[in-house]
């Protein structure tokens, strides 16, 4: 169960990281183009930063949870065989 939860956290975190990176690229092109899209730059950068931060936290939490789960499973297996 723990491995599925950590994989889900890492998967959703990776999707949010990718989504944030796409918004950063779009904001870069909107800044270059000017015109009407410049008015949306503050909102785009806020969503991009939020998505990147939340995605990184979720991905990191999933990674750490998988590391903790793997170590506890190996140590429990070692105790039963010894």
C-alpha positions as CSV (number, residue, x, y, z in Angstrom):
1,X,0.0,0.0,0.0
2,X,2.8,2.4,0.9
3,X,4.5,1.8,-2.5
4,X,1.3,2.7,-4.4
5,X,0.8,5.8,-2.4
6,X,4.4,6.9,-2.9
7,X,4.1,6.2,-6.6
8,X,0.9,8.2,-6.8
9,X,2.6,11.1,-5.0
10,X,5.6,11.0,-7.3
11,X,3.3,10.7,-10.4
12,X,1.1,13.6,-9.5
13,X,4.1,15.7,-8.4
14,X,5.8,15.0,-11.8
15,X,2.7,16.1,-13.6
16,X,2.5,19.3,-11.7
17,X,6.2,19.9,-12.2
18,X,5.8,19.5,-16.0
19,X,2.7,21.7,-16.0
20,X,4.7,24.4,-14.2
21,X,7.5,24.2,-16.6
22,X,5.1,24.6,-19.6
23,X,3.6,27.7,-17.9
24,X,7.1,29.1,-17.4
25,X,7.8,28.7,-21.2
26,X,4.4,30.2,-22.1
27,X,5.1,33.2,-19.8
28,X,8.5,33.6,-21.4
29,X,6.9,33.8,-24.8
30,X,4.2,36.1,-23.6
31,X,6.8,38.5,-22.2
32,X,8.6,38.5,-25.5
33,X,5.4,39.1,-27.6
34,X,3.9,41.9,-25.6
35,X,0.4,43.1,-26.4
36,X,-2.6,41.8,-24.5
37,X,-0.8,38.8,-23.0
38,X,1.5,41.0,-20.9
39,X,-1.5,41.7,-18.7
40,X,-1.7,38.0,-17.7
41,X,2.0,37.7,-16.7
42,X,1.5,38.1,-13.0
43,X,-1.2,35.4,-12.9
44,X,0.9,33.1,-15.1
45,X,4.0,33.4,-13.0
46,X,1.9,32.9,-9.8
47,X,0.4,29.7,-11.1
48,X,3.7,28.5,-12.5
49,X,5.5,29.0,-9.2
50,X,2.7,27.4,-7.2
51,X,2.6,24.4,-9.5
52,X,6.4,24.0,-9.4
53,X,6.5,24.2,-5.6
54,X,3.6,21.9,-4.9
55,X,4.9,19.4,-7.5
56,X,8.4,19.4,-6.1
57,X,7.0,18.9,-2.5
58,X,4.7,16.0,-3.6
59,X,7.5,14.4,-5.7
60,X,10.0,14.7,-2.8
61,X,7.4,13.3,-0.3
62,X,6.7,10.3,-2.6
63,X,10.4,9.7,-3.0
64,X,11.2,9.9,0.7
65,X,8.2,7.7,1.5
66,X,9.4,5.1,-0.9
67,X,12.8,5.2,0.6
68,X,11.5,4.8,4.1
69,X,9.1,2.0,3.0
70,X,11.9,0.1,1.3
71,X,14.2,0.2,4.2
72,X,11.6,-0.9,6.7
73,X,10.5,-3.8,4.4
74,X,14.1,-5.0,4.0
75,X,14.8,-4.8,7.7
76,X,11.5,-6.7,8.5
77,X,12.5,-9.4,6.0
78,X,16.0,-9.7,7.5
79,X,14.5,-10.2,10.9
80,X,12.2,-13.0,9.8
81,X,15.0,-15.0,8.0
82,X,17.6,-14.7,10.8
